Amino acid sequence: MQQPRDFSLYGAVDLAARQAAAQRRQQADRNAGTGAPGNGEASAFVIDVTEETFNAEVAARSRTTPVIVDLWADWCGPCKQLSPVLEKLATEAAGAWVLAKIDVDANPRLAQAFQAQSIPMVVAIIGGQMVDAFLGAMPEAQVRQWLTQVLSVADQLGVVSAADGAAGPQAGLSPADAMPPAYVEAQAAMERGDLDAAASVLEKALAETPGDPILKSWLAQVSLIRRVSSYDEAAARRAAAAGPGDVDAQVRVADIEMAAGRTEEAFDRLLGAIRRTSGAERDRARLHLIELFDIFPPDDPQVKRARTQLTALLF
């Protein structure tokens, strides 16, 4: 199980938004009430969630009933394999938990908040906090095992659905109680806009637990936001256009592209800089590209593609 963390729409970098959001929203509207993208029958325990209904259907509901969030898109093949499994299990559970389906293209802010750079992504929300998640399609047996673990956490937190006869969270239990202190402190700093404080907390926590993927991702995002906020975008773009081999200029524009959600463009720009330079300049571009990789899960397809290209350039 992942370390629990409080769920909040604090995200500042729109890494998950896609250019086809408007078209996907139309598709979502056509699929409403059908449980798309799966082929299962509509169920009272399977709901389609939008940015407008998220607070009520997920955040608030999770205080009394575990909510499993399925982040999907119409173009995602593995999503079409996993969603019917989740819908079937939600119907079988008969209210022990609720499945909330989110089309990431129609709801880019929610995709951003979940840091959903790879889908399908399934997230368990209990008592207002994200307690666990997994990426990719899994066989039904593994999904059942994962759900058993999630419901065990729900029992520990005192959040059991009305179908199981529970009255809700135990008195005096705060969702933050189960979170590592560094997560709480860093998120609080991010939510109040104090990025310097957030970076300091994250750097200290990472020194103690270097392998923590959430801390690494948060620090990479905070660092990106801090850098981009200091740039003059027009001047950066002029410098990059005038100097293809100017690594500093290419790095600044790559940051700007990444912050705007144009991940592939940012990666390609830095790969181009690596191809055109050598020595210390090349190494600086390489290190910056690797730093941007940290924003994403290791198995993100765009990261995998860029890593393959980077290896080919270096060796």
C-alpha positions in Angstrom: 0.0 0.0 0.0 1.2 3.6 -0.7 1.5 6.0 2.2 -1.8 7.8 2.6 -1.9 11.5 1.7 -4.6 14.1 2.0 -6.4 14.7 -1.3 -6.6 18.2 -2.5 -7.0 20.1 -5.7 -3.7 21.9 -5.0 -2.0 21.0 -8.3 -0.4 24.0 -10.1 1.1 22.3 -13.1 -1.4 21.3 -15.8 0.5 18.1 -16.8 -2.5 16.0 -17.6 -4.6 18.3 -19.7 -4.9 17.3 -23.4 -5.7 19.3 -26.4 -8.8 17.2 -27.3 -10.6 17.9 -24.0 -13.6 19.5 -25.8 -14.1 16.6 -28.1 -13.7 14.1 -25.2 -16.4 16.0 -23.2 -18.8 15.5 -26.1 -18.0 11.8 -26.0 -18.4 11.7 -22.2 -21.8 13.3 -22.6 -22.8 10.6 -25.1 -21.6 7.9 -22.7 -23.3 9.4 -19.6 -25.3 6.8 -17.7 -23.8 3.9 -19.7 -20.8 3.2 -17.6 -18.5 3.9 -20.5 -15.9 3.0 -21.4 -16.9 -0.4 -20.0 -19.6 -2.6 -21.4 -21.3 -3.4 -18.1 -24.8 -2.5 -17.1 -25.4 0.8 -15.3 -25.3 0.6 -11.6 -26.3 2.7 -8.6 -22.8 2.1 -7.3 -21.0 3.4 -10.5 -21.1 7.2 -11.0 -19.7 9.5 -13.6 -17.9 12.5 -11.9 -17.1 15.9 -13.3 -15.1 18.9 -12.0 -18.5 20.3 -10.9 -19.7 17.3 -9.0 -16.3 16.0 -7.6 -16.6 17.7 -4.2 -20.0 16.1 -3.5 -19.6 12.8 -5.2 -16.0 12.0 -4.1 -14.6 14.3 -1.5 -17.7 14.5 0.7 -19.0 11.0 0.0 -15.6 9.4 1.0 -16.1 10.6 4.6 -18.8 7.9 5.0 -18.2 5.5 2.1 -14.9 4.4 0.5 -14.7 5.8 -3.1 -12.6 4.2 -5.8 -11.8 6.6 -8.6 -11.2 5.3 -12.1 -9.4 7.8 -14.3 -9.9 6.9 -17.9 -10.1 8.2 -21.5 -11.9 7.1 -24.6 -8.6 6.6 -26.5 -7.1 4.4 -23.8 -7.1 0.7 -24.7 -6.2 -0.6 -21.2 -8.9 1.5 -19.7 -11.5 -0.4 -21.7 -10.1 -3.7 -20.2 -10.1 -2.5 -16.6 -13.3 -0.4 -16.4 -15.7 -3.4 -16.8 -13.9 -5.2 -14.1 -14.2 -2.3 -11.7 -17.9 -1.8 -12.6 -18.6 -5.5 -12.0 -16.9 -5.5 -8.6 -18.7 -2.2 -7.6 -22.0 -3.8 -8.4 -21.1 -6.9 -6.5 -20.0 -4.8 -3.5 -23.6 -3.4 -3.3 -22.6 -0.1 -1.6 -19.6 -1.3 0.4 -17.7 1.1 -1.8 -18.6 3.4 -4.8 -16.9 3.6 -8.1 -16.4 7.2 -9.4 -15.4 7.4 -13.1 -13.5 10.4 -14.4 -12.8 11.1 -18.0 -9.4 12.8 -17.8 -9.9 14.6 -21.2 -13.2 16.1 -20.2 -12.0 17.0 -16.7 -8.3 18.1 -17.0 -8.2 19.8 -13.6 -9.1 16.6 -11.9 -6.5 14.7 -13.9 -4.0 17.3 -12.8 -5.0 17.1 -9.2 -4.5 13.3 -9.2 -1.1 13.8 -11.1 -2.5 11.4 -13.7 0.3 11.3 -16.2 -0.5 7.7 -17.1 -3.9 6.0 -17.3 -5.7 3.9 -16.4 -5.1 5.1 -12.9 -7.2 3.9 -10.0 -7.2 5.7 -6.7 -8.8 4.9 -3.4 -10.2 7.9 -1.5 -11.1 7.3 2.2 -12.1 10.0 4.7 -11.1 12.7 2.3 -7.6 11.2 1.7 -5.9 9.3 -1.0 -4.8 6.0 0.6 -3.6 4.0 -2.3 -3.5 3.8 -6.1 -2.3 1.7 -9.0 -1.6 2.3 -12.7 -2.5 0.1 -15.6 -4.9 -2.7 -16.2 -4.8 -5.6 -13.7 -6.5 -9.0 -13.8 -9.7 -9.2 -11.8 -8.1 -11.4 -9.1 -5.4 -8.7 -8.4 -8.0 -6.0 -8.3 -10.0 -7.9 -5.8 -6.9 -8.4 -3.6 -6.2 -4.6 -3.9 -9.7 -3.8 -2.9 -9.5 -6.0 0.2 -6.5 -4.1 1.3 -8.2 -0.8 0.7 -11.3 -1.8 2.7 -9.0 -2.9 5.5 -7.6 0.6 5.6 -11.2 2.0 5.6 -11.9 -0.1 8.7 -8.8 1.2 10.4 -9.9 4.8 9.6 -13.4 4.2 10.8 -14.9 4.8 7.3 -17.3 2.0 6.4 -20.3 2.4 4.1 -23.8 2.6 5.4 -24.3 -0.8 3.7 -22.1 -2.2 6.3 -23.9 -0.5 9.2 -21.2 2.1 10.0 -22.0 5.6 11.2 -19.0 7.2 9.6 -15.5 8.3 10.7 -14.5 7.7 14.3 -14.7 10.8 16.5 -11.5 12.6 16.8 -9.8 11.0 13.8 -8.3 13.4 11.3 -7.4 12.2 7.8 -4.0 13.8 8.3 -3.3 11.6 11.3 -2.3 8.8 8.9 0.0 10.9 6.8 3.7 11.3 7.2 4.4 14.7 8.7 6.5 15.8 5.7 3.5 15.2 3.4 1.3 17.3 5.7 3.8 20.2 6.0 4.7 20.2 2.3 1.1 20.2 1.1 0.2 22.9 3.5 3.0 25.1 2.1 1.9 24.4 -1.5 -1.7 25.2 -0.7 -0.8 28.6 0.7 1.5 29.3 -2.2 4.8 29.2 -0.2 6.9 27.2 -2.7 10.2 28.0 -1.0 8.9 26.5 2.2 7.5 23.5 0.3 10.8 22.9 -1.4 12.7 23.1 1.8 10.4 20.5 3.5 10.6 18.2 0.5 14.3 18.4 0.1 14.8 17.5 3.8 12.3 14.6 3.6 13.9 13.2 0.5 17.3 13.3 2.1 15.8 10.9 4.7 13.8 8.8 2.3 15.4 9.2 -1.2 13.2 6.6 -2.9 9.8 8.2 -2.1 8.2 8.7 -5.5 5.6 11.1 -4.3 8.1 13.4 -2.6 10.3 13.3 -5.7 7.4 14.2 -8.0 6.2 17.0 -5.7 9.7 18.5 -5.4 10.2 18.3 -9.2 6.9 20.1 -9.7 7.6 22.8 -7.1 11.0 23.4 -8.6 9.5 23.7 -12.1 7.0 26.3 -10.9 9.6 28.3 -9.1 11.8 28.4 -12.2 9.1 29.3 -14.6 7.8 32.1 -12.4 11.1 33.8 -12.8 11.3 33.6 -16.6 10.4 36.2 -19.2 8.7 33.9 -21.6 8.9 36.1 -24.7 12.7 36.8 -24.1 13.3 33.0 -23.4 11.6 32.0 -26.7 13.5 34.6 -28.7 16.8 33.4 -27.2 16.0 29.8 -27.9 15.0 30.5 -31.5 18.2 32.5 -32.1 20.5 29.9 -30.4 19.6 26.3 -31.0 22.8 25.3 -29.2 22.2 27.7 -26.3 21.4 25.1 -23.6 20.3 27.7 -21.0 17.8 29.1 -23.5 16.5 25.7 -24.5 16.2 24.7 -20.8 14.0 27.7 -20.0 11.7 27.1 -22.9 11.5 23.4 -22.1 10.4 24.4 -18.6 7.7 26.7 -20.0 6.4 24.0 -22.3 6.3 21.5 -19.5 4.4 23.9 -17.2 1.9 24.4 -20.0 1.4 20.6 -20.3 3.3 20.2 -23.6 5.4 17.3 -22.2 6.5 15.8 -25.5 7.6 19.2 -26.9 9.6 19.8 -23.7 11.3 16.4 -23.9 12.1 16.8 -27.6 13.5 20.2 -27.1 16.0 19.0 -24.5 16.8 15.9 -26.6 17.6 18.2 -29.5 19.9 20.3 -27.3 21.7 17.1 -26.2 22.1 16.1 -29.9 23.6 19.4 -30.9 26.0 19.9 -28.0 28.9 18.2 -26.2 30.9 18.2 -23.0 29.5 20.3 -20.1 26.8 21.8 -22.2 25.4 18.5 -23.2 25.6 17.2 -19.6 23.6 20.2 -18.4 20.8 19.5 -20.8 20.9 15.8 -19.9 20.6 16.4 -16.2 17.7 18.9 -16.7 15.8 16.3 -18.8 16.3 13.7 -16.1 15.0 16.2 -13.5 11.8 16.7 -15.6 11.4 12.9 -15.7 11.0 13.0 -11.9 7.6 14.7 -12.3 6.1 11.6 -13.8 5.7 7.9 -12.7 8.7 5.8 -13.9 6.5 3.8 -16.3 4.9 6.8 -18.0 5.0 6.2 -21.8 6.3 9.6 -22.6 9.2 9.2 -20.1 10.0 5.7 -21.5 10.1 7.1 -25.0 12.4 10.0 -24.1 14.6 7.7 -22.0 15.1 5.4 -25.0 16.0 8.3 -27.2 18.4 9.7 -24.6 20.2 6.4 -24.3 20.5 6.2 -28.1 22.1 9.7 -28.1 24.5 9.0 -25.3 25.6 5.6 -26.4 
